Amino acid sequence: MRGTADSVSVVGVVGAGVIGASWSALFLAAGKAVDIYDPAPDAEAKTRAYVAQAWPSLEALDLVRPGASPDRLRFVPDAAAAVARAGFVQESVPERLPLKLETYRAIEPALPADTLVATSSSGLLLRDLQEGWQDPGRLILGHPFNPPHLIPLVELLGNERTEAGALDWAAAFYEACGKVTIRVRKEVPAHVANRLQAALWREAVHLVAEGVASVEDVDKAITAGPGLRWAVMGPHMLFSLGSGGLGIDGFCQRYRDSFHGWWQTMGTPLLTEQVAQSLAAGIAEEEAGRSFEALAAERDRKLIATQKALRDAGSL
Ligand SMILES: NC(=O)c1ccc[n+]([C@@H]2O[C@H](COP(=O)([O-])OP(=O)(O)OC[C@H]3O[C@@H](n4cnc5c(N)ncnc54)[C@H](O)[C@@H]3O)[C@@H](O)[C@H]2O)c1
């Protein structure tokens, strides 16, 4: 019988790259011990440095529990050792099916009874990832938005082979670590959030490629406009409110013809060399001499401030 999500004291992390290191920081902040495996020779030093750098942000977001410590990160010599005492496992090895399957073959025999494994995979199909498992019901999708320690969203997906109750349990576990979860009810490429992001970026690229606005102004059109609203409420609810009390169905009736017309003019650009170069030229202008590090720090500072404000306002 699986314990409560709160009773997990050790999380197994397999793969300590961009995503695995960030997950580790989050789980450590949630007061868990993290047993982690990554074969890269510099993985331990890089992960410890990453966690140290992430810790102040986690503190600023009130995600560090009493007793939590970065020192509870333990590098182990193989994948099986990373899961052997884990109450939950987050797999974040590179996005290659054979490597994921090889990893599962290595860890399944060592998994404690009832421990679930979540894959961070952005694009592989769960049914393909379940191949070769003795008990495929223990593998679910727990897809984060990068970086997992700063962006709350986790997309959860199971299928007909998934153990009953596994997604509810995983949702409770992630939420106890400060995450916000959604359920993906049907498997589609790129899940939900990346599809939405891709849809918006497609039109953003189209507008630049057609010379409608500069890269900087397209970015500003989002951050100073709908992006601000989207941090507060989703597009459906906002349009429902935008109906002036008629509801989303009233909004659809009132603006049906407008949206149908606009949708017909939406672009389907490709990221050709020429398009990539014109985006790069626009980004160079928008950067205005600021370094990669300075911009990344600015992004993280603003993300933290926004989330704190939203939490104070009762969101998140
Ligand atoms: N980068 C993103 O924005 C993002 C966002 C959400 C989900 N994901 C998903 O997360 C997963 C990891 O992506 P990433 O961006 O962290 O990749 P990455 O290349 O940065 O990290 C992968 C890590 O796995 C390690 N590794 C290689 N073989 C291994 C093995 N056999 N056992 C354990 N570790 C091994 C590598 O040394 C590397 O450190 C992928 O499935 C990806 O789709 C990525």
Ligand as a Chemical Component Dictionary entry (heavy atoms), coordinates in Angstrom:
data_LIG
# 
_chem_comp.id                   LIG 
_chem_comp.type                 NON-POLYMER 
_chem_comp.pdbx_formal_charge   0 
_chem_comp.three_letter_code    LIG 
# 
loop_
_chem_comp_atom.comp_id 
_chem_comp_atom.atom_id 
_chem_comp_atom.alt_atom_id 
_chem_comp_atom.type_symbol 
_chem_comp_atom.charge 
_chem_comp_atom.model_Cartn_x 
_chem_comp_atom.model_Cartn_y 
_chem_comp_atom.model_Cartn_z 
_chem_comp_atom.pdbx_ordinal 
LIG N1  N1  N 0  15.210 21.190 -21.576 1  
LIG C1  C1  C 0  13.914 21.457 -21.492 2  
LIG O1  O1  O 0  13.469 22.598 -21.689 3  
LIG C2  C2  C 0  12.936 20.370 -21.089 4  
LIG C3  C3  C 0  11.687 20.754 -20.554 5  
LIG C4  C4  C 0  10.818 19.752 -20.104 6  
LIG C5  C5  C 0  11.174 18.409 -20.227 7  
LIG N2  N2  N 1  12.387 18.065 -20.772 8  
LIG C6  C6  C 0  12.725 16.633 -20.849 9  
LIG O2  O2  O 0  13.621 16.324 -19.797 10 
LIG C7  C7  C 0  14.472 15.234 -20.200 11 
LIG C8  C8  C 0  15.913 15.646 -19.998 12 
LIG O3  O3  O 0  16.175 16.777 -20.788 13 
LIG P1  P1  P 0  17.369 17.796 -20.451 14 
LIG O4  O4  O 0  17.041 19.053 -21.190 15 
LIG O5  O5  O -1 17.603 17.867 -18.973 16 
LIG O6  O6  O 0  18.595 17.063 -21.152 17 
LIG P2  P2  P 0  20.144 17.217 -20.812 18 
LIG O7  O7  O 0  20.868 16.701 -21.995 19 
LIG O8  O8  O 0  20.437 18.597 -20.315 20 
LIG O9  O9  O 0  20.367 16.225 -19.571 21 
LIG C9  C9  C 0  20.326 14.854 -19.653 22 
LIG C10 C10 C 0  21.287 14.303 -18.601 23 
LIG O10 O10 O 0  21.155 12.882 -18.578 24 
LIG C11 C11 C 0  22.447 12.342 -18.410 25 
LIG N3  N3  N 0  22.452 10.955 -18.864 26 
LIG C12 C12 C 0  22.849 10.448 -20.055 27 
LIG N4  N4  N 0  22.703 9.102  -20.047 28 
LIG C13 C13 C 0  22.229 8.772  -18.813 29 
LIG C14 C14 C 0  21.889 7.537  -18.187 30 
LIG N5  N5  N 0  22.008 6.389  -18.834 31 
LIG N6  N6  N 0  21.441 7.565  -16.915 32 
LIG C15 C15 C 0  21.318 8.730  -16.251 33 
LIG N7  N7  N 0  21.634 9.938  -16.792 34 
LIG C16 C16 C 0  22.064 9.940  -18.060 35 
LIG C17 C17 C 0  23.364 13.252 -19.195 36 
LIG O11 O11 O 0  24.712 13.132 -18.733 37 
LIG C18 C18 C 0  22.754 14.632 -18.901 38 
LIG O12 O12 O 0  23.339 15.218 -17.752 39 
LIG C19 C19 C 0  14.119 14.917 -21.653 40 
LIG O13 O13 O 0  13.231 13.831 -21.703 41 
LIG C20 C20 C 0  13.409 16.199 -22.121 42 
LIG O14 O14 O 0  12.463 15.933 -23.141 43 
LIG C21 C21 C 0  13.291 19.014 -21.194 44 
# 
loop_
_chem_comp_bond.comp_id 
_chem_comp_bond.atom_id_1 
_chem_comp_bond.atom_id_2 
_chem_comp_bond.value_order 
_chem_comp_bond.pdbx_ordinal 
LIG N1  C1  SING 1  
LIG C1  O1  DOUB 2  
LIG C1  C2  SING 3  
LIG C2  C3  SING 4  
LIG C2  C21 DOUB 5  
LIG C3  C4  DOUB 6  
LIG C4  C5  SING 7  
LIG C5  N2  DOUB 8  
LIG N2  C6  SING 9  
LIG N2  C21 SING 10 
LIG C6  O2  SING 11 
LIG C6  C20 SING 12 
LIG O2  C7  SING 13 
LIG C7  C8  SING 14 
LIG C7  C19 SING 15 
LIG C8  O3  SING 16 
LIG O3  P1  SING 17 
LIG P1  O4  DOUB 18 
LIG P1  O5  SING 19 
LIG P1  O6  SING 20 
LIG O6  P2  SING 21 
LIG P2  O7  DOUB 22 
LIG P2  O8  SING 23 
LIG P2  O9  SING 24 
LIG O9  C9  SING 25 
LIG C9  C10 SING 26 
LIG C10 O10 SING 27 
LIG C10 C18 SING 28 
LIG O10 C11 SING 29 
LIG C11 N3  SING 30 
LIG C11 C17 SING 31 
LIG N3  C12 SING 32 
LIG N3  C16 SING 33 
LIG C12 N4  DOUB 34 
LIG N4  C13 SING 35 
LIG C13 C14 SING 36 
LIG C13 C16 DOUB 37 
LIG C14 N5  SING 38 
LIG C14 N6  DOUB 39 
LIG N6  C15 SING 40 
LIG C15 N7  DOUB 41 
LIG N7  C16 SING 42 
LIG C17 O11 SING 43 
LIG C17 C18 SING 44 
LIG C18 O12 SING 45 
LIG C19 O13 SING 46 
LIG C19 C20 SING 47 
LIG C20 O14 SING 48 
# 
